[in-house]
Amino acid sequence: MKRPLPVTIIGWLFIIAGAIGFLYHIAEVDMQDPFADDAVWILVIRLIAVLGGILLLRGVNAGRWIIIAWMTYHVILGFLHPPQSLAMHALLLIVLALTLFNARVNTYFR
C-alpha cells in the first residue's frame, strides 16, 4: 500500500522540526560538563522526534507511538508554561492521534 499523504507530511515535519531544534540547542551544551543542565536531554528529545519521523516514513508502527509519546510529553510540559502552550500542544496531540490512528493509516501500518 502507498504511504498516506498525512503520514508523509507528519513524518517530514517531525524530522525537520527535530533537526532544527537539535541544531538550535546544541550550542547550549556545556562541553566541559554536558549533563550540568538539561541541554543534553533537550537534544535527546529532539532526536526522538527525528527518529519518530523516520520510522513513520518507513512504515514502522512504533513510529506512530513515538510521535504520540513525544507530543504527550510536550502536553505535560505545557502545564509548566502559559495555558496557550498547553492548549496548543493538546490540540496537536489530538490531531496527530486522529490522523495517525484512523482506519486508512492503520491499514498502511499493518
PyMOL commands that set and color helices and strands:
alter all, ss='L'
color gray80, all
select helices_A, chain A and resi 5-28+39-58+61-78+83-100+103-108
alter helices_A, ss='H'
color red, helices_A
deselect
rebuild
show_as cartoon
